[in-house]
Amino acid sequence: MELKDGHYVIQGVPVTAIAAQFGTPLYVYDAEKIVSQFNTLRMVFSNADVKIKYAIKALSNLSILKLLHKHGAGADAVSIQEAHLALKAGFSPDEIMFSPNCADFSEIEEAVKLGLTINIDNLSYLKKFGAQYRSAYPCSIRLNPHILAGGNYKISTGHSESKFGISVHQLPQILDIVNQYNIRVSGLHIHTGSDITETEVFLKMAEIFFSVATDFPDLSFIDFGSGFKVAYKEGDAVTNMFDLGLKLTESFNEFCRQYGRKLELWFEPGKFLVSEAGILLAKVTVVKNTPSITFVGVNTGLNHLLRPMMYDAYHHIINISNPTGEDKQYTVVGYICETDTLGADRKLSEVREGDILAIKNAGAYGFSMASNYNSRLRPAEVLVLNNEAKLIRQAERFEDLLDGQIELVL
Ligand SMILES: *Cc1c(COP(=O)(O)O)cnc(C)c1O
């Protein structure tokens, strides 16, 4: 979204017109931005055999999956349902990484039947997998490197108290099981969490990979997970992708020479690809003056965008109905009956009831974490593609709330 000739536009389409056409609340995604982020990733790692597996959980709309697939992405699924969405969107089984945590083992069996790449994240399942498939079906192993990195603790997954992965200190047990059942380990995986800004964290992961890789002669890929950070506000520290690309590719290629074979370099970005491409549009329902604060109430809330309350995430907010108004101080709040502040003490250009606000960086973990809390309906989703706003999910209707409910005769 950019300001052009006094109007906010996406690919030249005025955002206020999109709100008028499809109504609010509304999620709007910019296909160009998604593709350009994807191409940036591919470019910075172009000196390696890089494969980008889009983390479906960030934003799982079929049209978004199709868009990324069309441009060459694979997919990273953390549930069997996500895997089925990816298959439905046209990904072939071999393009899908299945990386669940604490999912029932039957999901892994189903994923094997489907032909997905399986990523195993605990010793118990590695044993089960070995006993069942032996060398007949390969798997990847998710390691926990004991690195505390990234943003919010809830999204840090690579530290010693995290439930994710098999500890690198348990390498002997891993090798015992692998040897006992003759398991073909085709990949090693680490995902340390989200919002990592330092190249050094990835280089440290690389060192860990490289130190254990020699124990696994059948590798075809090394998967660095994700964690690339994007800017949520001006001046935010972000992952320096060019620096990371240069240094990591160099050390990866050197490692491949030592390993004796070219391996694929995998990543599983979610946020990096779709966060900045998305906005959540909401209508100002009420401007409420209190003796200390001016609240702006909108027709959305934590039911549609959980990140501010869940992770204390900052999402920039813009009054797109009044781009040239005088800046004033507001606290923007949702319509949910519990505290659901979307932005506290923000400067917005003067807000009037009926104005449309755009909440930025809403592409990742926005719609995909939305709920029906307060029996509110989930919003529609629109993708701006080739300079045209296209509906990719209709807004829920009241009937959707009743769907599946069984009314007892009382
Ligand atoms: C959530 C997740 C990702 C994506 O993380 P982002 O911060 O959105 O890029 C990648 N891999 C796995 C295994 C995940 O659980």
The ligand as an SDF file (V2000), in Angstrom:
LIG
                    3D

 15 15  0  0  0  0  0  0  0  0999 V2000
    5.7960  -21.1920   11.9720 C   0  0  0  0  0  0  0  0  0  0  0  0
    6.8040  -21.9740   11.2550 C   0  0  0  0  0  0  0  0  0  0  0  0
    7.5050  -21.3940   10.1830 C   0  0  0  0  0  0  0  0  0  0  0  0
    7.2880  -19.9760    9.7100 C   0  0  0  0  0  0  0  0  0  0  0  0
    7.7350  -18.9900   10.5870 O   0  0  0  0  0  0  0  0  0  0  0  0
    7.6970  -17.4430   10.1530 P   0  0  0  0  0  0  0  0  0  0  0  0
    8.2310  -16.6920   11.3010 O   0  0  0  0  0  0  0  0  0  0  0  0
    6.2720  -17.0900    9.8450 O   0  0  0  0  0  0  0  0  0  0  0  0
    8.5090  -17.2810    8.9240 O   0  0  0  0  0  0  0  0  0  0  0  0
    8.4190  -22.1990    9.5360 C   0  0  0  0  0  0  0  0  0  0  0  0
    8.6450  -23.4770    9.9040 N   0  0  0  0  0  0  0  0  0  0  0  0
    7.9780  -24.0650   10.9230 C   0  0  0  0  0  0  0  0  0  0  0  0
    8.2560  -25.4920   11.2660 C   0  0  0  0  0  0  0  0  0  0  0  0
    7.0390  -23.3330   11.6270 C   0  0  0  0  0  0  0  0  0  0  0  0
    6.4000  -23.9080   12.6590 O   0  0  0  0  0  0  0  0  0  0  0  0
  1  2  1  0
  2  3  1  0
  2 14  2  0
  3  4  1  0
  3 10  2  0
  4  5  1  0
  5  6  1  0
  6  7  2  0
  6  8  1  0
  6  9  1  0
 10 11  1  0
 11 12  2  0
 12 13  1  0
 12 14  1  0
 14 15  1  0
M  END
$$$$
